[in-house]
Amino acid sequence: MKNPTLLQTFHWYYPDGGKLWPELRERAAGFNDIGINMVWLPPAYKGASGGYSVGYDSYDLFDLGEFDQKGSVATKYGDKTQLLAAINALKENNIAVLLDVVVNHKMGADEKEAIRVQRVNAQDRTQIDDEIIECEAWTRYTFPTRAGQYSQFIWDFKCFSGIDHIENPDEDGVFKIVNDYTGEGWNDQVDDEMGNFDYLMGENIDFRNHAVTEEIKYWARWVMDQTGCDGFRLDAVKHIPAWFYKEWIEHVQEVAPKPLFIVAEYWSHEVGKLQQYIDQVDGKTMLFDAPLHMKFHEASKLGRDYDMSQIFTGTLVEADPFHAVTLVANHDTQPLQALEAPVEAWFKPLAYALILLRENGVPSIFYPDLYGAHYEDTGGDGETYAVDMPVIDQLDQLILARQRFAHGVQTLWFDHPNCIAFSRSGTDDDPGCVVVLSNGDDGEKHMTLGENYGHKTWRDFLGNRDEWVTTDESGAGVFTCNGGSVSVWIIEDVL
């Protein structure tokens, strides 16, 4: 795949009512026209909140919108027939399809069980009370409507290590399930935030239970067979032992008919933690570059006071470009969500230019930036807010520019706090470009591109600058951009 470009096809507030799968089926034929060649679908299986579930409250991995469970047959995005029709349309147009995998926790159990728990200090999960509490909890998953179709596995308390609600006595908090089947304490090889960040929410899956890990491997084989997917996006891996995902990825790659594209969400702004995780899984997955996203957020807030020459310092794409998936926004960082850190609209064209046109990393595009979004929700202060996420001006052109002009050797001119630039040399088969951007006033860069680019006439593919640039015999010229903007300079005769 030339210049892989990923589209996250949803956002947290995507409308209910089974609209997404039909929409993707309709859009499939047009993705190549703008340069999208991979899509990441939201969790396609039934969540605890049924037809309203975004998908991260996973209930039944084997219900792709086929069974009347949790109040609906279809998921929020449509039923299984619509899902498969969308995937088929995408694959017919050579668009790779990634499925979202949420196996950190389960929610919406079918039955209660009598269990024993210990209270846990929510701020330091390594502090587990000695007192053992006899109680009841919703920990048994029988999926009565599915009735054993596809899998007869029954989940019970032996499959889980923690829970956040008990009954008889009724209490909320973080509780360690006393489970003689898998050992004491929490899993290792997880993030050390809060002492040990194994527990996140719901019924926390315990990967020390061999039956559980085998069931999740079996599900992966099943879902690949059902959908023909081309890869996976792995949710919340900082809360899941790295040794499990190393084993799971090895398994799915071994049984897949062709190599899978796999990217995991380890949401940490410490690049060292991301590198440690990559080492723990022997480099078998890519990671989203959360540090770079935070840099974009900060740069958009600070404007001209942000030093653009340092925009990639301390990021995964700088430290390990072969394992980085770069992004400007996602469903967790959008306004009113858990990791809210939006990149302001004025800066998004600059940020997208930096991830789309450089050679490093695989860029991910966020659905609202390409198609827009409007929604309302309650903020942390209890107030209701209306949010408009506008279509980002020229984003479609930047994606297209990636496919047409982002080729060849990269050279950086990151030598000014406000105006930076880089060039792509092109190849024998594909042209290159010069990219100039500024977070301050109008910018210009005197650049020498080499004799191969001598006596060439250049124009701004985005049309933000009207003038033409002609290089001398050494390929030197002055390339410009508007203030708070980006220009993509291409040789006039390549079109």
N, C-alpha and C positions, 0 to 999 in steps of 0.2 A: 504494500500500500504506500503510495507516494504522499508524503506530508500528511500523516494521519491527523484528523481533526475531529474531536469528539463534541457532540451536542448532548447536554443534559436536557432531556425532553419534557421536563416538568418543573414545577416549583411547589412550595408547601401549600399554597392556596389555589392550586389548579382547581377549576370548578368540578363539583360532583356530577354524577349522572351518566357515567359511562361515555364521556366524550373523547378521551385521549386516544384510545386504540383506533377508533375511526379516523381521528384527525391525523394520526401518524400514517395510516394507510393512504390517506389522500396526499399527504406531503411527501411520501417516499420518493416519488418520481422526480421531485424538484430539488432534493437535497444535493445531488451531484452538481446541479447547475450553480449552486452558490459555494460549493467546496466542502460540504459536510460528507464525511465517509464513514463515521461511526456514530452510533447513538447509544445513550445510557437510558434504559427504561426504569421507571420507578418500581418498587417491589410489586410483583405481579400477582401475589397470592393474598389470601384472605387475612385481613387484620382483625383485631378484636373489636374494632368499631365498624366492621362490615363495609357497607357501601360508602361510608364516609372516611374510611381509613386511608391516610397517606401511604401507609404500608409498613411503618416502622414499629407498630405494635403487633408484631407477627403472631398469628394464631395457628394457621394451618398451611404449611409450605406446599402441601399437595393439592390445595384448592386454588386453581388459577381462574376462578370465576365460573365454577362448574356445579357447586353444591349450595343448597339453601342453608347457609350457616351465618350466624351473627346478623340475621335480619335481611339477608339478600343473597341472591345467587351471584350476581356480578360484583366485582370489586368497584372501587371508586372510578376506575378507568375503563371498565367494560367487562364483558364476559370472556370466557376462554376462546370461543369461536372468533370473537373480534380481535383478541390478542394474537392468535395464530395467523389471522388474516393480515394484521399489521406487520408481523414479523416476516411473513412470506413476501409482502410487497416490498419491504425494506431489502430483503436479501435478493429479490429479483433485480433490484437496482444497485446491487453490490454495496449496500450499506451494512457494515458490521453491527451486530446487536449485542449489547452488554446487558445482563440481568443483574438486578440489585439483590445482594445476599445479606439477610438480617438473621443471624444465628447467635447473637449475643444473649438474647432473652426471648421469652414467650409471654403472651398476655391473653386473658380471656378464657381461663381454664373452664372445663365443663363440670368438674366435681371438686368438692372439698375432701381433704384428707386430714386425719389426726397426725400431727407432726410434732417434733421437738425443735426449738430454736434457741439461740442465744442472741441477746441484744448486742449491737455493734455501734461503736462511736462513729457517727456518720462523717465526721471530719477527719478521723484517723481509723481507717478500717482494720488496722492491725490490732486495735484494742477491742477484744471480744470478751464480753462478760463471762464469768464462770457459771453463773446461774443458768440452769436449763428450764425453759418454759414449755409446759405442755399446752398445746393450742390446736386450732384448726386453720387450714389455709387452702386457698384455691390453687392446687398444684397438679391436678389429674386431668389430662387431656385425652379424651376418647374419640372425639370427632364422630358423634353418633350418626349424623346425616351422611357423611362419607362412608361410614360402615365398613371400614377396612379396605376400600378400593385403593389401589396403588401401594398402600402400606398399611400393615396391621399393627404398627408400633404404637404402644400406649405410653404416653409420658406421665410419670408420677414424681413424687418428691425425691426419689433417688436420682433423678435426672438433673436436679437443681442444687445449687449451693447457697443461694440467698433469695430473700423475698422482702417486699416493702410493706406488706399488710398481713396481719394475723387476726383471727377471730377467736373469741372464747378463751382468753380475754381479747377484746378488740383493741388493736393498737397499730399505729403507723410508725415507720422508722426503717432502719436497715437491720435485718435479722439474718444471722448465719444459720442455715438449716443443719441440724445435727444429722449427719449422714454417714453411717458406718461403712457404706459401700465405696466411698471415694476418698476418705481421709479427712483430716482436720484442716482448718484454715481455708484460705483462698488459693486460687491458682497462681502459679508463678509465671514469669515472663509476660507480665502485664505492666501498664504504666504505673509509676510509683507516686502519682498524685494521690493525695489523701492516704498516704501510706501504702495502699494497694488498691488499684482502681478496677479490680475484677468486677465488682458489683456496680451496675449502672442503673437498672430499673427492672420492674416486673419480676418474673421468675427467672433468675439468673442461671443459664445453662452451665452445667458442670462437665467440662471436657475430660475430666479424669474418669468418667463413666464410659467404658469402652463401647457399650451398646449405643450410647448417644453419638459418639464420633462415627461409628459405622453407619448409623441411620442418616447422618448428615452427608456422608459420602454417597450413600445410596440415593438420597434425594438429588444430589448433584448429577449423578448418572441419569436419573429419571428425567430431570428437567432439561438436560441437554438433549435427551432423546425426544422429548415432547416438543421442544421449541427450536432445536437446531441453532441455539445461540452461539455466538462467537467469543464470548468471554464474560467476565463478571466484574462488578464493582462490589467490594467487600465493606460492609458497614461496621463502624465502631471497633476497629481491630485493636485499639489501645486497651480495650477491656477484655480481650480474648487472648489466651496464651499463644505466643508466637509459635511454639512448637506444634500446636494443633494446625494452624494455617499452613505452616511449612508442609506438614504431612498431607493436608487436604489438597493443597495446590499441586503437589507432586502427583497425587492420585488423579485429579481431574485432567491434568495435562497428559498423563499416561493413557487414559481411556478416551480422550477426545480425538476425533478424526483428524484434526489439524491443530496447530498451536493456538492456545487461547490468549486473548489480551486480558490481563487482570490488573486492576488498580484498586488499592485499598485506602480507606479513610482512617488515617491516624492523625487526629486533629491536635497538633501541638505546634507552637511557634518556636520550639527549640529544635533547630536542625539536627543537633546531636542525637536527640531521641529518635528522629526519623531515620538517621543513618544506623543507629543501633538496631532498630527494628528490621531494616533491610538486611543487616548482617545476620540477625537471628533467623530469618527465613531464607538465608542463602541467596538473596537477591531475586527471589522467585515472583515478586510482585512489584509493581510501581506504586508510588504513593502520591497523593495530592500535595502540592506544595503550599501548605498552610502558612509558613513564614512569608512567602512571596505575597500571598493574599493580604496578609496584615500590612506589608509594606505598601501595597496599593491603597489600602484603606487610609493609612497614615498620610501618604502623599496627597491623596484627594482632599484630606482635611486641611493640610498645611499649605497647599498651593505653592507659591513661589519660594516659600521658606523651606521646602523640602529639597534635600540635596539629591538630585536625580542621578548623579554619578555613582551613588551608593545603593541604587534601587535593588540590585541583586545580591548585595552583601548579606551573608548569613542565610541564604535561601537554599533549598534543596536543589533547584535547577542549576545553581552555581556549583554546589558541592558534588552533586552526582546527577548530571543531566540525563543519564540513561535510565534513571528510575523515577523521574519527575513528571507528573501530570500537572500542568500549570492552569490556574483558574483566576477569574476576576470576581466571581460570585457563585454561590450555590444555595440550595434550599435552606440550609442551616444559618447562613450569614445574611439572608435577606431581612429587611426590616420586620421587627416584631418576632423574630425567631431566636432560638436559644443561644446561638453564637453570633448574634447580630453585630456586624461590622461592615456595613455597606460601603462600597466604593462609589463616591459621588459621580453623578452622570457626566459631568464635564470631563472627568479624568478617564472614564472608561475607554474612549477611543485610544488614548495613549497606552493604557494598560493592555488592551487587546492587541495593539500593534506590537507591543513588546513580547507577548506570548505567541502571536501568530506568525510573525515575520522573522524572528530569530530562529536559528537552527536548533536550539536547545529545548528539550522537553516536548511533551505532547499536550497541545492546548485543549482546554474544555470550555465550551460556550454555554452560557446559561440561558434557558428558554426565554425568560422575560426580557433579556437584553436584545434578543432577536425578534421577538413577537409582541413584547409588552405585557403588562399585567396590572390589574387593579383589584384591590381587596381591602377588607376591613377586619380588624382584630383588636383585642384588648391588650394594652401594653402592661408592663410590670407595675405601673402606677395605678392600674385599674381603669384608666381612661380608654375610650375607644378611638382608634385612629383609622383614617382612610389613607391608604398608600397607593400611589401611582408609580409604577416602574415603567418609564417610557422606553420605546424602541431606541436603541443607541444609534445615533446618527452614523452612517457609513460603516456599521459593523458588517453588513453583508458584503460590502466592497472589500473590507479588510480580509474577510474569510476567503473571498475569491482571489485576492492578491496573494494570499499564502499559496494557493495551488498554482498560480500562474508565474509568480516572480520570486518566491522565497526558496531559491535554489543556490547551491554552491557554497564556497568558502565564506565565512563570516569575518568581518573586521569591525572592531568597535572604536568609536570616538566618544568615550565616556569621560570627557575632559573638562566639563563645565557643570556647575551645580544646577543650572536651569535648562540648558540646551544640550541634548545628547543625540548621537546618531550612530548608525551602523550600516554596513553595506553587505550585500550578498553578491558574490562574484558571478553567479550563473554557472551553467555547465555546457557541455557540447550540445545538449538537447534542449535545455530550458534556460530562459533568461533570468537575470538577477535584478536587484533593485537597490536603491539608497533610501533609508528611512531616517527622517529628522523630526524630532519632537521637542516641545518646550512646555514647561509648566509656569513660565513667566512671560516676558515680552516676546515679540517676534524674534525668531532665532535664525542663525545661519552657521554653516560649517564649511570651512575650506577643506576639501577632501581630495586626495590624490589616489585615484583608483587603479592606476597602471596603464601601460601603453595599449593594452587591448581595448581600453575605453577612451582612447584618444580621439578627439574630433567627433564626439557623439553629441547628439542633441537629446535632452531629457525633458520630460514633462511630469507634472504631478498627477498620478493615476487617480487620486481622490478629488482632484479639481479644487483643492483649497488654495493653491497658488496659481495665478494666471500666467506668470512669466515662464519662459523656457530657459534651460541652462545648457550651455555648450562647453564641453571640456576641451582643454588644449591637448597638445600632442602627448603629454604624459598622463592624460586622463584626469587632470586637476580641474576643479570647478568649485563654485560656491553654491551650496544647496541650502534652501531656506524652508522655514515653516512659520505659520502664524503663531501668535501667543496663545498658550493653552490649547495647542492643537498639534496635529501630526500631518506630515506629507510623505507620500511614497513616490519616489522619483523613479521613472522607468524610461528606457531608451525609446525614443519616439517611433522608431520603425519596427518595434516588436509587435505592434498591433496591426 
